[in-house]
Amino acid sequence: MSDDRGHKSLLELCGAAGWNPRATRQASLQEEQEMAAWIDASVGNVTRERVAHEAHGLGSAG
C-alpha cells in the first residue's frame, strides 16, 4: 500500500495554519491508495501482456 505519511503530515500543517483542506486531501489519499491496490493486483497480468506483446514484435519503436 502507498505511504500516506506525507498526506498526514500535510493535513497537520494545514490545520496548524488554520486551513482545513481535509476533504480534498483525504479524497486524494483515498485515490492514491486505490491506485496502489490496483497496481499491486494487476502488475503481474500487465507485465505478462507487455512481454507477450513485445515477443510478437508489436512493441513501440525506439
C-alpha positions, 0 to 999 in steps of 0.5 A: 500500500502507498505511504500516506505519511506525507498526506498526514503530515500535510493535513497537520500543517494545514490545520496548524495554519488554520486551513482545513483542506481535509476533504480534498486531501483525504479524497486524494489519499483515498485515490492514491491508495486505490491506485496502489491496490490496483497496481499491486493486483494487476502488475503481474497480468500487465507485465505478462501482456507487455512481454507477450506483446513485445515477443510478437514484435508489436512493441513501440519503436525506439 
